[in-house]
């Protein structure tokens, strides 16, 4: 008689176990589906961001291309030839030309120019208009790294912040 009860308990325990396991599997499956949906949304948001902000994508792509070109020129020895030719030219600049003909300085200078071009595009094309203060400051910092003249750069950063605030206020009124 006890054997029958034990068998009956095992059957109920097995049924309970199977039912709990099925519920657990269903919960895990729902969680996996939610995670997959979330990952799809994140992937879409990255794609949408690049579609919505092609200027930023183009600036980054151009910066990577510029880095490759500069490093290629360095590896081919053409930057050394450029340094010798520029040494013969007299400039009335507050920086020495030889100080920024190195590969890294040339890279930072080009990156600063590309970021400034992105700022100009954002100012001129209404569809791509976004806040520019961060990009403007970033461009000035890149110029500072390239030229090594921080005494000139800090005032430019202050001017950029002031101009950005002024332009922002004027854009809101129009």
Buried (B, 14 or more C-beta within 10 A) or exposed (E): EEEEEEEEEEEEEEEEEEEEEEEEEEEEEEEEEEEEEEEEEEEEEEEEEEEBBEBBEBBBEBBEEBBEEBBEBBEEEEBEEBBEEEEEEEEEEEEEBEEBBBBBBBBBBBBBBBBBBBBEBBEEEEEBEEEBBEBBBBBBBBBBBBBBBEEBBEEBBEEBBEEBEEEEEEEEEE
